[in-house]
Amino acid sequence: MIVRRRWTAAASTVILFSAVLSHPAPGTAAPADPAPPITVSATETAVVRVQLRDQAQLDRLVATGADLANRPRTRDGRILADLVLSGTQLADLTAQGATAIQIVQRAGDGSRNYAESVRAAQARTATGLRAPAGQRTATNTDTLHVQQAYWWTTTGQTFLQAQVATTATDDPDVEITVNWRTADGATGSFPLYRFEDSGEYQYHYALPQPVPGRPVQLTATSSLGGVSRAITPTLWPNATPPPVPVGYQKDFIDAYLTPVDIQSRIKRLARQYRDLVDVIDLPNKTQGYRRTAAAYLGDPAVAAVVVDSVRFGDQGMNGVQVRTVDPGRPNRPLTVGYRDRVLTVSLATDTGGKTVSTTDEVAAAINARQPDRFRATVEDGSTGLPMPVAGPVRLDDGLQGTEVPARPWTVQALRLGVHRDGSRVGVLAYSQEHAREWATPLVTLEFAERMLANARTDPATRELLEQVDIFVIPTVNPDGANYSFNDFNFQRKNLVNHCTGPARDPKNRTSWGVDINRNYTVGSYFDGYVGASANCLSGNYAGTAELSEAESRNVIALAQDHPNIKFAMNVHSYGGYFMWPPGAYRADGRVTLPRPSIDESTLFLDSARRIVGAIAQERGTVTWPSQTGPVADVLYSAAGNSADQLYYELGIFAWDFEVGNDRWNPATGQWEGVGFQPPFDEAHGESQEYAGGLVELVRVARDYAVAQPAG
Ligand SMILES: [Zn+2]
């Protein structure tokens, strides 16, 4: 009977799965030249760009702690989201009306792209316009306000992007159309879509649209009869960095880098550029690439107890055995003994000699008699069942990496500059708070080495290192990164498992850990802000308390110890965003952390345009104006993130990159996501362009320091 219960669940999943994926979604015309079908096997994990049925579906996903890789955005009036999910989860979503648009990345892509990279290396603002309720009547037209109208050209294609706000904020049916005219007289139009966040109307917008030439005029019209003024679209970002000097050295990245690789890169840079580099050991060692050792005692498909070690597997607990035995005599009590690395549970028997202990009794007995060595939990679904004679089974931490030291890890920062004494304005660049974002340490290390190598050959770089004190943390979360490279490539969080009870079941292994960029103290989950979770299995788990994790404490310690740091960049992937505070709001009324002053907002935006311009210099990648702005406006609310901490607590101008911009596919006329671990060529391109952005940030810091009144 128990067996049938399990089979029923498994079978229905499979049926649902194949039924959904073998037929086109309703309303999808079968293409003449069929694209490869979007299939993910039930147990595989992938990043999938999904068109959701409606806002309610998105809200449900967010409320249940879904692993959103990207900010949901609107296409054709529908919501697109990049989700990290299993085939089963995708099938469930599809059954509820969602449509898979693109497999951004499969689980196997990470290790393949890593291996290929190594092989190849060896061979060579929303303004909140609101109309009072009831103002709009059938005879009133609405008023349209163009908030943004920008154009740019990249790799020969010109794009136009616009945001328009209507005063009819409460009418979900208002349709807004943008009409454009180019310098050559070509005209065209495209629809905008309503964008709401946290239940509040923000504006109408569309993804960047291809246009045949430089647009010189734009007007918006609404289905209520509103017409905007004619606007001349502005060139974006309209900032050009200084030309790259002849002989400028770059391209120091030839493969993906694991934390072990990063350690040796740091060592090499310190040796090679002794006069310009300090290595700072950050004060809080991480847990290390370690986990407790666990096993199912019994069969989880029938009845089982999860036995977990208190200490880590590498601390003598891997290989410890656990078993239940039948004492073979009547009227015996339940006993627990531990000898020679074997935990033996002798089951209780009745007068007839039959074993009578339940799963709950066995778990309780282990916890009572061996609390210093073991933690036992009844497997989810096995409560109250007869405990079988089982084992011996071997406890194991399940970690696959063989070349990772299993000990607490010292996170390191590089400090670069001629004067590393606090007398110069400081810039902090830090990356890989999120383990799976493999391209991000490539960005910060390329940046560091560019500064060092060119300091000897390029007077302008030398001058920057005279004037600025640079701090770089290439990998904030090395334990999670080691896990991402060796065990589960979509790991986002660190390796500290705060789960208790059934959540410690080894089947949840890839969902444990704390989201470092939700573990800070400003605007945190613990303060009631949106975008983090108390569920230890959620991708956005905030931890047991603010700053519960060594990784987040390290970032803060470095910034606090060096009060000359005035600028910071938190490097993430992917999606192509450039953001700054506020990064969080409260759910009720969408009240954000305080907005920066007008002057500071101007500094944020003007600097961002300079940095976006520098990024574009490398291979023409233009970060969209709609994705440049405060985190809470352009991405999502991220309660307890580090940039907010640095800005509000320490007065640092703190930005975030999401490197890895969508690529325009002229064949399909669609923007396509690149994923966390793209083929190395793409990751390499990201490292080169965003390192250029960080160099421009150093110039921004230099210019800021020069402009400060003396004394
Ligand atoms: Zn991230």
Residues whose N, C-alpha, C, O or C-beta is under 5 A from the ligand:
A	BS01	ZN	H434 H572 S573
